[in-house]
């Protein structure tokens, strides 16, 4: 069963713990083609994990709860947005178009303020994961739009993943949906971010973690390992 840090609810229904996913072994073997020692593989550490881990540490130093609150208190909303985008850009998770749309939205004082205050509430505020995620995607939808929309699945999930990989997962739709198909998990998907879609993504991650726990070298430390596992299944560069 998934650890509490990975999932805010119990596996139930079609994703119950007694369900066997026929593609699980196939997906694990594909991962082993590239990284024979699983999450302990030194090449995996360099190729997939280290950059995301560096981004997490950089976020903790610059936008951890105490530092974030100080910036908010001083009204440095644009500085918060600039730091968030800069830290993400080093992990290279968003596309250039998504990053550009976000930067455009942060150029207005109102957009920068909305982004900064709602990002803090999402990452560190009180309330349920469901309520905070809904408020966060509503805030992204309200940001100024110039050329491209700000509210996409990658933008909605990247900052939670960078800042709190103990509980949040990054969603790159094409690769993740392919991973779910290969795994045999019927991932619910809509192009518009929603809590129902994110909840199902977290359930898929919990299923993978449960299945991988049975294999030496595959005990996921956090969502970085689980997202990387999904990425290896669905990304073009990992086509065998």
Secondary structure, DSSP 4 states (H G I P E B T S, - for coil): ---TTT-SS---GGG-TTPPPTTHHHHHHHHHHH-TTGGG-HHHIIIIIHHHHHHHHHHHHHHSHHHHHHHHHTT-HHHHHHHHHHHHHHHT-S-HHHHHHHHHHTTSHHHHHHHHHHHHHHHH-SS-HHHHHHHHHHHHHHS--SSS-S--HHHHHHHHHHH-TTT-----HHHHHHHHHHHT------SS--HHHHHHHHHHHHHHHHHHTTSTT----SHHHHHHHHHHHH-GGG--
